[in-house]
Amino acid sequence: MKSILSKLAHGILAAGIAVSCSTAVRAQDQPTIIAVTHGQASDPFWSIVKNGMMQAGKDSNVRVDYRAPETFDMVAMGQLIEAAANQNPAGIVISDPDPDALGPAIRKAVAAGIPVISMNSGISAAEKLGIKLHVGQDELPAGIKVGAKLKSLGLKHVLCVNQEVGNAALDQRCAGTEKGFEGGKVTVLPTTADPAEIEAKIKAALTSDPSIDVVLGLSAPLVGERAVAVVEKTGVGDKVKVASYDLSAGFLKAVADGKALFAVDQQPYLQGYLPVTFLATNSRYGTMPAGNVASGPSFVEKDTAAKVIEKSSRGIR
């Protein structure tokens, strides 16, 4: 009897050791990737980015830790990047809306041997900061395409509503639009991300300058939807058109219904998904794409908007 119990105990012990070792191996085989962006996951756009990152984490068997400052704060963001580097993760994903402010923190991470991929903003600074590659939309050329498209529709005066002045990517969108809108007029309207302020400022601008014939939002959920609402409330839809960067189910419905011209899709889900995937394969196999990956722009217009709405409502588009 003692022999049987002894053998049983040894078997249980061996099994426990095996399970423990297996767990340790799995833990070692599941790298950690930290994402530091300037956008809170509660923001409709950044929730899509986070969804992409988390799905990539599941698909690639890596832990993903998403971090962002409570507001658009470059000092706080730089501190988050430094804190991430101190944890020595398998890689760091960052957005880089202000390369001058975030550069020192990014360089520290790179100097520590941590691979860094930027996404969404900061493409022009990626190479000089030692960033492996950038996933996103090159905003100045995208703006030029938007301006040219608006020009081709016979419009004359664009109100470019910027809810985050100082964000290099958003500033470039308005600047690019002005370049592409050759011969026309572009007025930049600075606001905060507060919906009430956005509506009030758009209404005031349309009232004070009747030559404005198109409102261009830099965010569909924050600005595009508000612009459509203002145009409807003020009854100027026959002469003032609306377009916007990025997607939201509400704005896509406006496009499908003919209340807005188009949405510019930069595919935020891919901006989240691809960097995590690249860093996971780099950690395991030492592989990395040789150049930047363009996720946009593409135009979603009336004939295609309805097909995209369902995926937008699920936090994918």
C-alpha positions in Angstrom: 0.0 0.0 0.0 2.8 2.4 0.9 4.4 1.6 -2.4 1.3 2.5 -4.3 0.9 5.7 -2.3 4.5 6.5 -2.8 4.3 6.0 -6.6 1.1 8.1 -6.7 2.7 10.9 -4.8 5.7 10.8 -7.1 3.3 10.9 -10.1 1.4 13.9 -8.8 4.7 15.7 -8.0 6.0 14.9 -11.5 2.8 16.1 -13.1 2.9 19.3 -11.0 6.5 20.0 -12.1 5.5 19.3 -15.7 2.6 21.7 -15.5 4.8 24.3 -13.7 7.4 24.0 -16.4 4.8 24.1 -19.2 3.3 27.3 -17.7 6.8 28.9 -17.4 7.6 28.0 -21.0 4.3 29.5 -22.1 5.0 32.7 -20.1 8.4 33.0 -21.6 6.9 32.4 -25.1 4.3 35.1 -24.6 6.2 38.4 -25.1 4.8 41.7 -23.8 4.2 44.6 -26.2 3.4 48.0 -24.8 1.5 50.6 -26.8 1.7 54.3 -25.8 -0.6 56.6 -27.8 -1.9 60.1 -27.5 -5.5 58.8 -27.8 -7.6 57.5 -25.0 -9.3 54.1 -25.6 -12.6 55.8 -24.8 -12.3 57.9 -27.9 -14.3 56.2 -30.7 -11.3 56.3 -33.1 -8.8 55.0 -30.6 -11.1 52.3 -29.4 -10.8 50.9 -32.9 -7.0 51.1 -32.8 -7.1 49.3 -29.4 -9.4 46.7 -30.8 -6.9 46.0 -33.5 -4.1 45.7 -31.1 -5.9 43.4 -28.7 -7.0 41.1 -31.6 -3.4 41.0 -32.8 -2.3 40.1 -29.3 -4.7 37.1 -29.3 -3.7 36.0 -32.8 0.0 36.3 -32.2 -0.1 35.1 -28.6 1.5 38.2 -27.0 0.4 40.3 -24.1 -0.6 43.9 -25.1 -0.6 46.7 -22.6 -2.4 49.9 -24.0 -1.5 53.2 -22.3 -2.4 56.8 -23.0 -2.4 60.1 -21.0 -5.7 61.3 -19.7 -5.7 64.3 -22.1 -3.5 65.4 -25.1 -0.4 65.9 -23.0 3.0 65.4 -24.5 4.9 65.6 -21.2 2.7 62.8 -19.7 3.0 60.8 -22.9 6.8 61.1 -22.9 6.8 59.8 -19.3 4.7 56.9 -20.3 7.1 56.0 -23.1 10.1 56.1 -20.6 8.2 54.0 -18.1 7.4 51.4 -20.9 11.1 51.3 -21.9 12.1 50.6 -18.3 10.0 47.5 -18.3 12.1 46.1 -21.2 9.2 44.8 -23.3 9.6 42.9 -26.6 8.5 46.0 -28.4 6.8 49.4 -28.0 4.1 50.8 -30.3 3.8 54.6 -30.3 1.9 57.3 -31.9 4.0 60.4 -32.4 2.0 63.6 -32.8 4.8 65.8 -31.6 8.3 64.4 -32.6 10.1 67.3 -30.9 8.5 66.7 -27.6 8.5 62.9 -27.7 11.8 62.4 -29.5 14.0 62.2 -26.3 11.8 59.5 -24.8 11.7 57.5 -28.0 15.4 57.7 -28.5 15.9 56.3 -24.9 13.8 53.3 -25.8 15.7 52.8 -29.1 19.1 53.2 -27.3 18.0 50.5 -24.8 17.6 48.0 -27.7 13.8 48.0 -27.7 12.3 47.8 -31.2 9.8 50.7 -31.7 7.1 51.0 -34.3 5.2 54.2 -34.8 1.6 54.3 -36.0 -1.0 56.9 -36.9 1.2 60.0 -36.6 4.9 60.7 -36.9 5.9 59.2 -40.2 8.2 62.1 -41.1 10.3 61.6 -38.0 10.4 57.8 -37.8 13.7 57.2 -39.5 15.7 59.9 -37.7 14.4 58.7 -34.3 15.5 55.1 -35.0 12.0 53.8 -35.3 11.8 50.5 -37.2 8.8 51.6 -39.4 5.6 53.5 -39.5 2.1 52.1 -40.0 -0.4 54.8 -41.0 -1.5 57.4 -43.4 0.9 60.0 -44.7 -1.2 63.0 -43.8 0.1 65.8 -46.0 -0.3 63.8 -49.3 -3.7 62.5 -48.0 -4.8 66.1 -47.4 -3.7 67.0 -50.9 -5.9 64.3 -52.3 -8.8 65.5 -50.2 -8.3 69.1 -51.4 -8.2 68.0 -55.0 -11.3 66.0 -54.6 -13.2 68.9 -53.1 -11.9 71.1 -55.8 -13.1 68.7 -58.5 -16.7 68.9 -57.0 -16.7 72.7 -57.7 -16.4 73.8 -54.1 -14.8 77.2 -53.3 -14.3 77.7 -49.6 -13.4 74.9 -47.1 -13.8 75.2 -43.3 -11.2 72.8 -41.9 -12.2 72.1 -38.3 -9.2 71.0 -36.2 -10.2 69.6 -32.8 -6.6 69.1 -31.7 -4.4 72.0 -32.8 -0.7 71.1 -32.2 -1.2 67.5 -33.3 1.2 67.4 -36.3 -0.9 64.9 -38.2 -4.1 66.9 -37.9 -2.3 70.2 -38.8 -0.9 68.4 -41.9 -4.4 67.4 -43.0 -5.5 71.0 -43.1 -2.3 72.1 -44.8 -2.5 69.3 -47.3 -6.1 70.2 -48.1 -5.1 73.8 -48.8 -2.4 72.6 -51.2 -4.7 70.3 -53.1 -7.5 72.9 -53.1 -5.6 75.0 -55.5 -7.2 78.3 -56.3 -9.8 77.9 -53.5 -9.9 79.1 -49.9 -9.2 77.0 -46.8 -10.0 78.4 -43.4 -8.8 76.5 -40.3 -11.2 76.5 -37.4 -9.5 75.5 -34.1 -11.7 73.8 -31.4 -11.4 71.4 -28.5 -12.9 67.9 -28.6 -16.0 69.2 -26.8 -19.0 68.4 -29.0 -21.0 71.5 -27.8 -18.0 73.8 -28.6 -17.5 72.2 -32.0 -21.2 72.7 -32.9 -21.2 76.3 -31.6 -18.0 77.3 -33.5 -19.1 75.7 -36.8 -22.5 77.5 -36.5 -20.8 80.8 -35.8 -18.4 80.4 -38.7 -21.2 79.5 -41.2 -23.2 82.5 -39.9 -20.3 85.0 -40.1 -19.0 83.8 -43.5 -21.6 82.7 -46.0 -18.9 82.0 -48.6 -18.1 78.7 -46.8 -19.5 75.9 -48.9 -18.0 72.8 -47.3 -17.1 71.9 -43.7 -14.3 69.4 -43.5 -13.9 67.5 -40.2 -10.7 65.8 -39.1 -12.6 63.3 -37.1 -15.9 61.8 -38.2 -17.3 61.0 -34.7 -16.1 64.2 -33.1 -16.5 66.7 -35.9 -18.1 65.2 -39.0 -21.3 64.2 -37.2 -21.5 67.6 -35.4 -21.1 69.3 -38.8 -23.9 67.4 -40.3 -26.1 68.3 -37.4 -25.3 72.0 -37.6 -25.9 72.1 -41.4 -29.3 70.4 -40.9 -30.3 72.6 -37.9 -29.5 75.8 -39.8 -31.1 74.7 -43.0 -28.1 75.4 -45.3 -27.7 71.8 -46.6 -28.5 73.0 -50.1 -25.3 75.1 -50.3 -23.0 73.8 -47.5 -21.6 70.3 -47.9 -19.8 68.2 -45.3 -16.9 65.7 -45.5 -14.7 64.2 -42.9 -11.6 62.2 -42.2 -12.1 58.9 -40.5 -15.2 56.8 -40.0 -18.1 56.4 -37.6 -21.4 54.6 -38.0 -23.3 57.8 -37.6 -21.2 59.7 -40.2 -21.3 56.8 -42.6 -25.1 56.8 -42.5 -25.0 60.5 -43.3 -22.8 59.7 -46.4 -25.2 56.8 -47.4 -28.2 59.2 -47.0 -26.6 61.9 -49.1 -26.2 64.3 -46.2 -22.4 64.2 -46.4 -20.0 63.9 -49.4 -17.5 61.3 -48.2 -15.4 59.9 -45.4 -11.6 59.4 -45.6 -10.6 56.0 -44.3 -7.1 55.5 -42.8 -8.0 52.1 -41.3 -7.3 52.5 -37.6 -7.9 48.8 -37.0 -4.9 48.0 -39.2 -2.9 50.8 -37.5 -3.3 48.9 -34.3 -3.2 45.3 -35.6 -0.1 45.4 -37.8 2.5 46.9 -35.4 1.7 44.3 -32.7 1.9 41.5 -35.3 5.2 42.8 -36.6 6.7 43.1 -33.1 5.5 39.6 -32.2 7.1 38.0 -35.2 10.3 40.1 -34.6 10.5 38.9 -31.1 10.1 35.2 -32.1 11.8 35.1 -35.5 13.8 38.3 -35.9 11.7 39.4 -38.9 10.5 42.9 -39.7 9.1 44.6 -42.8 11.7 46.7 -44.7 9.6 49.8 -45.0 6.6 51.8 -43.9 3.1 50.5 -44.4 0.4 52.8 -45.8 -3.0 52.2 -44.3 -4.8 55.0 -46.2 -6.2 57.1 -47.6 -9.3 55.7 -49.3 -12.6 57.4 -49.9 -15.9 56.0 -48.7 -18.7 57.5 -50.7 -22.5 57.1 -51.0 -22.3 53.9 -53.1 -20.0 52.1 -50.6 -20.9 53.7 -47.2 -23.8 51.3 -46.3 -21.5 48.2 -46.6 -19.0 49.7 -44.1 -21.5 50.8 -41.5 -21.9 47.4 -39.9 -18.2 46.9 -39.4 -17.9 50.4 -38.0 -20.6 49.7 -35.4 -18.5 46.7 -34.3 -15.4 48.8 -33.8 -13.5 47.5 -36.8 -13.9 50.2 -39.5 
